[in-house]
Amino acid sequence: MQPDACNVRLVDPERVASVNARMPGEEDIADTADVFGLLGDPRRLKLLVALLDGELCVCDLAAITGLSESATSHALRLLRAHRVVGVRRDGRNAFYRLDDAHVRMLLDLAVAHTEHTEAMHPERSEA
């Protein structure tokens, strides 16, 4: 027997049934994974963190992130297609904002987590 293998089929069948009853459907799980995939790219994440303070123009976002305007626009189009950001046009300028309160909460929590934990990279606290 494997060291981490169960020697019974179910240890807590009631709990397994309870978890299965509240488990989101496969499409919802896939959509949630897509959101985390969007947040998993450091460039897109930097754009989203920049938008935590409010609406910004593409050129300002490019300056903040160090990306070209073309790369910034491309990333923003992808985020917009997934309804994570919204856009407002004013003449030739496009101003982006976070368009989903849930994503805002995820970002706030993730940033707070990384700012308050040394467990992820203890070597950084020595610098």
SESE-966953 format. One line per field, with one value per residue: residue number from 1; chain; x, y, z of N, C-alpha, C in turn. Coordinates in pm, whole numbers, plus 32768, in hexadecimal, padded with zeros to 4 digits. Atoms other than C-alpha are relative to their C-alpha. Layout:
# residues N
k <- NUM;...
c <- A;...
n.c1 <- X;...
n.c2 <- Y;...
n.c3 <- Z;...
ca.c1 <- X;...
ca.c2 <- Y;...
ca.c3 <- Z;...
c.c1 <- X;...
c.c2 <- Y;...
c.c3 <- Z;...
This chain:
# residues 127
k <- 1;2;3;4;5;6;7;8;9;10;11;12;13;14;15;16;17;18;19;20;21;22;23;24;25;26;27;28;29;30;31;32;33;34;35;36;37;38;39;40;41;42;43;44;45;46;47;48;49;50;51;52;53;54;55;56;57;58;59;60;61;62;63;64;65;66;67;68;69;70;71;72;73;74;75;76;77;78;79;80;81;82;83;84;85;86;87;88;89;90;91;92;93;94;95;96;97;98;99;100;101;102;103;104;105;106;107;108;109;110;111;112;113;114;115;116;117;118;119;120;121;122;123;124;125;126;127
c <- A;A;A;A;A;A;A;A;A;A;A;A;A;A;A;A;A;A;A;A;A;A;A;A;A;A;A;A;A;A;A;A;A;A;A;A;A;A;A;A;A;A;A;A;A;A;A;A;A;A;A;A;A;A;A;A;A;A;A;A;A;A;A;A;A;A;A;A;A;A;A;A;A;A;A;A;A;A;A;A;A;A;A;A;A;A;A;A;A;A;A;A;A;A;A;A;A;A;A;A;A;A;A;A;A;A;A;A;A;A;A;A;A;A;A;A;A;A;A;A;A;A;A;A;A;A;A
n.c1 <- 8055;7FBA;8005;806D;8079;8069;801A;8091;8033;8021;7FF0;806E;805D;805D;7FB8;7FEB;8081;8018;7FA7;802E;807F;7FE7;7F97;8032;8001;7F83;7FEE;7FDA;7F75;7FAC;8000;7FB0;7F74;7FDD;7FE5;7F7E;7F9E;7FEC;7FB7;7F7F;7F9A;7FCE;801C;808E;8015;7FCE;8067;8074;7FDC;7FFE;808A;8040;8010;8063;7FF5;7F84;7FF1;7FA2;7F76;7FD5;7FEB;7F83;7F93;7FFB;7FD7;7F87;8022;801E;8090;803A;800C;8064;8083;801D;8025;8080;8069;801A;8046;8086;804D;802B;8050;7FB6;7FF3;8059;7FBD;804A;7FB4;800C;7FB4;7FA5;7FCC;8050;7FE9;8029;801E;802C;808F;8039;7FE2;7FC6;7F73;7FC4;7FEC;7F93;7F83;7FE4;7FD8;7F7F;7F98;7FF1;7FC0;7F71;7FC0;7FFF;7FC8;7F74;7FF0;7FEF;7F76;7FBD;7F80;8015;8004;7F76;7FBF
n.c2 <- 7F89;7F80;7FBF;7F9E;803B;8022;8090;800F;7FB5;7F7A;7FEF;7FAD;7FF8;7F90;7F86;800A;7FDF;7F70;7FB5;8017;7FB9;7F71;7FEF;7FC1;8054;8004;7F81;7F99;801C;7FD6;7F6D;7FD2;801A;7F99;7F84;800E;7FFC;7F73;7FC1;8044;7FC3;7F8B;7F81;7FDF;7FE5;7F78;7FA5;8002;7FBF;7F70;7FD1;7FFE;7F74;7FBE;7FFD;7FCC;8005;8065;7FCD;7FFB;808A;802C;7FC2;803D;808D;8013;8045;7FA7;7FE5;806F;8072;7FD8;8009;808E;803C;7FC6;803D;8085;7FED;7FCC;806E;8052;7FA6;7FDD;7F6F;7FB8;7F92;7F87;7FB7;7F6E;7FDD;806D;8044;8069;8005;8082;800B;8085;8007;806F;7FF1;807C;8000;7F9D;8041;8061;7FB6;7FC6;806C;8037;7F9D;7FFF;807F;7FFD;7F99;8025;8084;8016;808E;801B;7FE2;7FC8;7FC4;7F75;7FAD;7FEC;7F9A
n.c3 <- 8000;8004;7F7C;7FF6;8036;7FA0;7FFC;800B;8075;7FD0;7F70;7FCE;8072;7FF4;8028;8090;803F;7FEB;805A;8089;8014;8014;8066;807C;8078;804C;8048;7F9F;7FD9;8071;8004;7F8F;8026;8062;7FB8;7FC0;806C;8021;7F92;7FF1;8054;7FB7;8046;7FEF;7F72;7FE6;8035;7FA8;7F82;801E;800A;7F7D;7FD7;8055;8091;803C;8090;802F;7FFF;7F74;7FD6;803E;7FB5;7F7A;8008;8050;807D;8070;800A;804B;7FA5;7F9C;8041;8017;7F7F;7FD7;8054;7FC9;7F81;8021;8039;7F8F;7FAC;7F87;8007;805A;8045;8022;8066;8000;8077;802A;7F89;7FC1;7F71;7FCC;7F72;7FD7;801E;7FB7;7F71;7FCE;8024;7FA6;7F7E;8011;8008;7F7C;7FA7;802C;7FE1;7F6E;7FDB;801F;7FAF;7F72;7FE5;8021;8019;808E;8025;7F8A;8026;8023;7F88;7FD4;8053
ca.c1 <- 8000;8074;80CB;7FC0;7EBA;7D6F;7D2A;7BB1;7ADC;7A51;7AB8;79A3;788C;77A2;78A9;78FA;7788;7770;789D;7821;76CA;7760;786C;783D;77F2;7907;78C9;78DF;7A22;7AB3;7A49;7AE7;7C29;7C24;7C12;7D3B;7DF1;7DBB;7E3D;7F63;801B;80FF;80CA;7F50;7F5C;802B;7F26;7E0F;7EC4;7EFC;7D84;7D38;7D63;7C68;7C4A;7D84;7DD2;7E8C;7FBE;7FC8;7FA3;80C1;819D;8146;8183;82A9;81F2;81CF;8080;8043;8086;7FB4;7E92;7EAA;7EA0;7D7F;7CBA;7CDE;7C72;7B4E;7AE1;7AC8;7A07;7B17;7B4D;7A6B;7AC5;7A51;7AB5;7AF6;7B5A;7C8B;7CD7;7C5C;7C3A;7C2D;7BA0;7B66;7A0D;79D6;79BF;7A15;7B5D;7BA6;7B76;7C59;7D66;7D49;7D63;7E85;7F4C;7F08;7F6F;80BB;8101;80C0;816A;82D9;829B;8292;83ED;849E;85E0;8547;8523;869E;86EA
ca.c2 <- 8000;8163;8235;8339;8248;8213;80B4;80F1;816E;829B;8312;8416;83CB;84D7;85E4;8567;857C;86DB;8759;86B8;875A;88B8;887D;8969;88CF;887E;89BA;8A95;89E9;8A22;8B92;8BBE;8B20;8C16;8D3C;8CB6;8C81;8DF0;8E55;8D65;8E34;8F33;903C;9027;901A;9158;9204;9196;9203;9358;936F;9338;94B0;94FF;9540;9573;95B7;94B0;9591;95C4;944E;940F;9504;9466;9300;933B;928E;9321;93C1;92A8;9199;9257;9273;9102;909A;9187;90FA;8F9E;9017;90D2;8F9D;8EE6;900C;9051;91B7;92B4;93CF;9533;95EF;9763;97CF;9702;969A;955A;9559;9409;93AC;926F;91F8;90E0;910E;8FA1;8FC4;90FD;9033;8F1D;901B;90CC;8F82;8F02;9043;9048;8EDB;8F11;904D;8FA3;8E56;8E0B;8C98;8CB2;8D4A;8D6E;8DC7;8F13;8F8E;8F76;9077
ca.c3 <- 8000;7FB4;80E9;8096;8012;80C5;813E;8132;8012;80D5;822C;8252;8158;81E5;81B7;805A;8002;8096;7FD4;7E93;7EC4;7ED2;7DC9;7CA0;7B4E;7A59;798A;7AC0;7B2A;79CE;79D4;7B2B;7AB0;798C;7A7F;7B42;79F8;79A3;7AF9;7ADA;79D6;7A83;7973;7982;7AFC;7B03;7A27;7B0D;7C47;7BA3;7B6B;7CDB;7D07;7BF5;7A83;79B2;7846;777A;7759;78D4;790F;781B;78D9;7A29;79B6;78CF;77B2;7658;760A;7512;7616;7715;7622;75CB;773A;777F;7656;76EB;7844;77A8;76E6;7834;78CD;79CE;795A;78B4;77CA;7799;7662;765F;7504;74A3;7608;76AB;7825;78D4;7A27;7AEA;7A89;7B81;7CFA;7D2F;7C73;7D3F;7E7E;7DFB;7DA6;7EF5;7FAE;7EDC;7F05;807C;8093;7FE6;80AB;81F9;81CF;81DE;81B4;8038;8014;8163;80AE;8044;81AA;81DB;80CD
c.c1 <- 8059;7FF5;7F8E;7F7C;7F9E;7FEB;7F6A;7FD1;7FDF;8012;7F88;7F99;7F9D;8043;801A;7F80;7FE2;8055;7FD4;7F7F;8016;806B;7FC4;8006;8083;801A;802B;8090;805F;8007;8054;8094;8030;8022;808A;8070;801E;8054;808C;8070;8031;7FE4;7F70;7FE2;802D;7F9C;7F89;801C;8004;7F72;7FB6;7FE7;7F9D;8026;8083;7FFD;8067;8090;8035;801B;8083;8077;8012;803C;8083;7FE9;7FF0;7F69;7FBA;7FEB;7F97;7F75;7FD7;7FD2;7F78;7F8C;7FDA;7FB2;7F72;7FA7;7FCB;7FB3;8042;8014;7F97;804C;7F9F;8056;7FE3;8058;8055;8037;7F9D;8029;7FC7;7FEA;7FE1;7F69;7FBB;802B;803F;8095;804B;801C;8071;8087;8027;8033;8089;8073;8018;8047;8096;804A;8011;8038;8091;8018;8019;8091;804A;8084;7FF3;8003;808C;8043;7FF0
c.c2 <- 807D;8044;8064;7FCC;7FE0;7F6A;7FE3;8055;8090;8004;8049;8013;8074;8082;8001;8025;8095;8055;7FEF;804D;8095;801C;8041;7F9E;800D;8082;8070;7FEC;802D;8098;803A;7FEC;8067;8084;7FF8;7FFE;808F;8045;7FC6;8039;8080;8085;802A;8021;808D;8069;8007;8042;8098;8038;7FFD;808E;804C;7FFC;803D;7FEE;7F95;8031;800A;7F74;7FC9;8039;7FC0;7F74;7FEA;7FB3;8067;801A;7F8F;7F86;801C;7FF2;7F70;7FBD;8032;7FC9;7F77;800B;8033;7F91;7FA3;8051;801D;8097;8037;8075;8072;804C;8095;8031;7F89;7FB1;7F98;7FF9;7F7D;8006;7F6D;7FFC;7F92;800B;7F82;7FF8;8065;7FC1;7F9A;8046;803A;7F95;7FC8;805E;8004;7F82;8005;806A;7FD6;7F77;7FFC;7F6F;7FE1;8010;803E;8044;8094;805B;801D;8071;808A
c.c3 <- 8000;8088;800F;7FC8;8070;7FFF;8006;7F8B;8026;8097;803B;7F90;8007;7FD3;7F6A;7FB7;800C;7FA2;7F70;7FE2;7FE6;7F97;7F84;7F8B;7FB3;7FB3;805D;8030;7F92;7FF6;8071;7FE4;7F9A;8045;8042;7F98;7FD5;806A;8010;7FAB;8044;7FBB;8010;8092;8024;7FCD;805F;8085;7FEC;7FFE;8085;8030;7FAA;7F6E;7FD1;7F68;7FDA;8007;808F;8035;7FC6;804D;8089;7FF8;7FB7;7F80;7F91;7FFF;7FB6;805A;806C;7FC5;7FE9;8082;802E;7FAC;8036;8083;7FE9;7FC9;806E;8068;8087;8007;7F9F;7FC5;7FEB;7F9D;800D;7F8E;7FD5;8076;8034;8092;8037;8096;801D;7FF3;804F;8092;803A;7FE0;8057;8089;7FFA;7FFE;8087;8060;7FDA;8022;8096;802F;7FE8;804F;8091;801D;7FD6;7FDC;7F6D;7FD5;8077;7FE0;7FDE;807A;8034;7FB5;803A
